[in-house]
Amino acid sequence: MTQIEGPTYDTGALTTGIVHFGVGNFHRSHQAMYLDRLLEAGGAEDWAICGVGLFPGDRAMRDDLAAQDFRYTLVLRDSRRPLEARTIGSIVELLYAPDEPDAVVERMAAPETRIVSLTITEGGYGEHPAEDGTPSAFDYVVDALAVRRERGTPPFTVVSCDNIEGNGHVARRSVLGHARARGGDLADWIEKNVEFPASMVDRITPVTTDDDRAMVRDELGVEDRRPVVGEPFVQWVLEDRFTDGRPDLESVGVQLVDDVVPYERMKLRILNATHQLLGHTGLLAGHTYVHEAVTDPVLGRLAAAYIADEAAPTVGEVEGIDLADYGATIVDRFGNEAIADTLVRIVTDASDRVLAFVVPVVEDLVERDLPVRATAFVLAAFATVSATDTHREAVSDRQRGRLDEAVARLRADTGTFLDDETLFARIGADDRFRAAFVAAHEAIAADGVVAAAQALLDGSDDA
């Protein structure tokens, strides 16, 4: 039986210093893991995490974790090395906001809370309150900042850990938009006093399955309702701008920098965009998992060509990083079959993800008159998946209404799929990209995705 290590620190002696919205698998394999490392090293007892859930499924998460004192098992798997496992103890409380909204605000307003962080997905950021009045994370953030201002308590720092270019700026706009909607001068106070550092986060963390829970029980001897399985690789690059102090994160491997934008752009345009390429082409090729798609001899070459020829040229220089090596590392990580990361997971809410990860690459390539064949192929595969009933049923998308309208246009006139600027910004207005998209879509429809990708790689596609 594999040895599993657990916290040697006293979880009962910890104080909440961080309130985190979105206690899903990624947060528990990433930020909570880093804080666990820090607590294990000692001297950081005032930086424990209180999680906050907003959605119906979060109530079960709260109940399950509460039943095991908020501890859970983190398993790191790689098909090429022995697995590693540890019990994580950095989360000490989890509140379900719809059941106890006042408790959430009070926890955030407490002087001990000095950071509020977010993993609420790419589509969770908006500058205006919901029309139905349902509170978002930003409503709670603004409520708590208003209380802290009234009480004379220094404001906390807001840290976005979501995959969005300029996520700190996006979080700032969202908070200020919600504050301005209330009137008064609270937004001005927030603008002057609250820091919103940007961050780049990375660790592939798939959905936990029943097989994972059985593995934790049988191989590790642990009954765990909410284990997390991830890859060994982990990275967190964070701007060193905090309102009221921060934990000693650099001592546990976090990279603190003045400007996270180059690292963020690198990760989103290479790793996340390549995920969308493999997700959509892989589904069309009949694959189920990421490792199957990336080891497909044609789709794997297409992914490598996209990284080298189209993504990397838009990234620019990143201090301390060789982009060719980084791209090769990404492809290698995707080949880790022990993770068994499903293609359906990585294309869930693809409308938001394509807009965040692929569209910015297209915009830069178009502006610089660089090749767009691989990026056009990604959009064409996305359109094909979106128009295929079996895939549509399997993949949820928060922009389903808009996407269905785009598919209806696609069936009448292929290029008009790109006309919704909410989904695709203005990339559809560029004649060269539009023609490449139409050619790729027609090739996939006529020959299948693998043959169409092979033709593109052979240079027989004139787009």
ABEGO torsion letter per residue (X at the ends): XBBBBBBABBAAABBBABBBBGBBAAAAABAAAAAAAAAAAEGAAAABBBBBBABAAAAAAAAAAAAAGGBBBBBBBBAABBBBBBBBAABABBBBAAABAAAAAAAAABAABABBBBBAEAAABBABBBAAGBBBAAAAAAAAAAAAAAAGBBBBBBBBABBBBGAAAAAAAAAAAAAAAAEEAAAAAAAAABBBBBBBBBBBBBBBBAAAAAAAAAAAGBBBABBBBBBABBBBBBBBBBABEBBBAAAAGBBBBABAAAAAAAAAAAAAAAAAAAAAAAAAAGBABAAAAAABAAAAAAAAAAAAAAAAAAAEBBBGBBAAAAAAAAAAAAABAAAGBBAAAAABGAAAAAAAAAAAAAAAAAAAGBBAAAAAAAAAAAAAAAABAAAAAABBBAAAAAAAAAAAAAAABAAAAAABAAAAEAAAABAAAAAAAAAAAAAAAAAEAAAAAAAAAAGABAX
